[in-house]
Amino acid sequence: MSQEHPATTVRSGDWLARIVPKLLVVVLALAVMPAGVWTYYNVKWGGELSRELEAWQAKGLPLSLSEVIPQPVPDSENAAPIYLSVFHVSFDPDDQPSPQRNLAGLSDEEEDLIHYYRRGKDRAANIARVRAILSRPEVVRALQTLKRASQRKKSVFPVKWEEGFAALSAHLARFRHGARLVAANALILAETGHVDEALDWCLIGLRMADHAAMDPRLMGQLVATAVRNMTLDALEEIISDRPVPARVGQALQQHLQGIDLYKSYTRAITFEAVLGHSVFLEFRTEPDNLRNLMFPDLDDGQLLGRLYFSWVGRPLHKSDEARYLRIMRGQIQAAESPWAQIKGTNDAVNGQLREAPPALLSAVLVPVVAALASKRDREAARLDLCRIALALKAYKQQHGRYPASLGALAQSRNTQLPKDPFTGRDYVYRQAGHGFVAYSVGSDGDDDGGVEPESGKTDPDGDIVWRAKI
C-alpha cells in the first residue's frame, strides 16, 4: 500500500495541471466578455451619435446656446428696460424677490377684481370700482409705460441664459398682469364711448404679446398666447355691437397679418432642443449634479439608474443623446406644420422613447409638440377670425349689410381669406340676426354649429367661435 501513494499524487498533479489553465481561460473570458460588450455598444452608439450630429449640421440646425439666445439690443431700441421700470423683477437668483406681487401696487383683491371684470363677472356691480382703480395715478403711469414700451420693435430681457433651465423668467408673469390691466382699460373706454381709444389699447395688448413671444422658450410662446387671448376677448366684445373706425381697423388688420405663429413656435422648439442638448453636454462633466437635480428620488436600489449615472452607462448616454437629437430634429420639422398634419406624431415619439435601450434623459426633455401645435393653431384660428370679423365690419359699413358668404367678402376685397388650420378649408360663416357667427371646427374636426361650451366650462377640441351682435 505504501508504494501506491506516489502514483496517486502524480495522477492528481497531472489533473490539476490540465484543469487550472482551462479554468483561467474561462475566468479570463468571463472578465473580458463584458468589456467586449461594453466596447461594442460604446462604439456602435457613439457612431449613431456622430451621424446624428452630422445630420443636424447638414440641416443647418444650431447645437449651442450661443446660436439661439436673443442678441443684445441697444437700450434706445429695446422695450425691455421700459417694461422693467414697472415689472420690478430681477434675473439674479441671489436677489430677493420684489415685495410687489402685482403691477402698480395693486392688492391681490384688486388684481382679482380686474381679472373678473375682464371676464365679464359682475360687470355692472364692479364697473365703478374698476374705473376708480384704473384712474389712480400709479396705475395710469403703469399703463402709459406699457403703451410706450409696446411701441418699440424689439424686447430683449437680461435673462441669464447660461443658467439653462434654471434661468429666471419672472418678467413673463408680469406680461400677464399687464395684459389684464390693458384689456380692462380697453373695456372701460369702450363702455364710455371711446371706441377708437379702446381699440388702440387692444393694439397695445397685441404688441405686448409679440414682445412676450420674443422670449425664445416655449414658456414665452405660451405667455404670448395668454396675452393675445386676453386682448382678443376684449376686442371681440368691443366690436360685437359697435362699428369699427376705419383707421384703427386697418391698423389692427395690418398688425394681425404680421403675426407668424409657426415661425415663433418653430424657433421655440429649436431653442428647447438646444437647451435639452446642453443637459447632455453638462452630464459629461457633472453627472452627479445632474442626477440629483433631475432624478432626486433615484435611490441606490434602482440598479438601472445607478448604472446609467456611472461610467458603466456611457454607451447608454450616447444612445440616449442620439435618440434625443433624432426625435428633436423631427419635432422641429413638425413645428412648421399645421396640427392636422402632425396630430399622430405624439404616439410615434412615445414609441421611440420606449425603445430599448432606456433613454432616461430624453424621456424627461422631449416636449410634446403635437399638443403644443393644437394650442398654437387654436390661437391662429382666433387671430384669423379676428381678421375676418374686422373685414366683415368694414364690408357692412360700406354696403350696409353683411355679405352672404365669405367668398363674397373675399371677392369684394380682391384677396384670399385665411383657411381654418384644422381643416384647410374656409372658416364657417353665417349671418345671425343683425350680426354674424364665424368659427373654426377645432381640433376634433366636428362642426358643432358654432356652439361654445357652457359658461365656466372649456372644450379644448371644440369649435372656436367669433360672434358679432350687430
Beta strands, then each sheet from edge to edge (+ up, - down):
strand 1: 428-432
strand 2: 435-440
strand 3: 464-468
sheet 1: 1+ 2- 3+
end
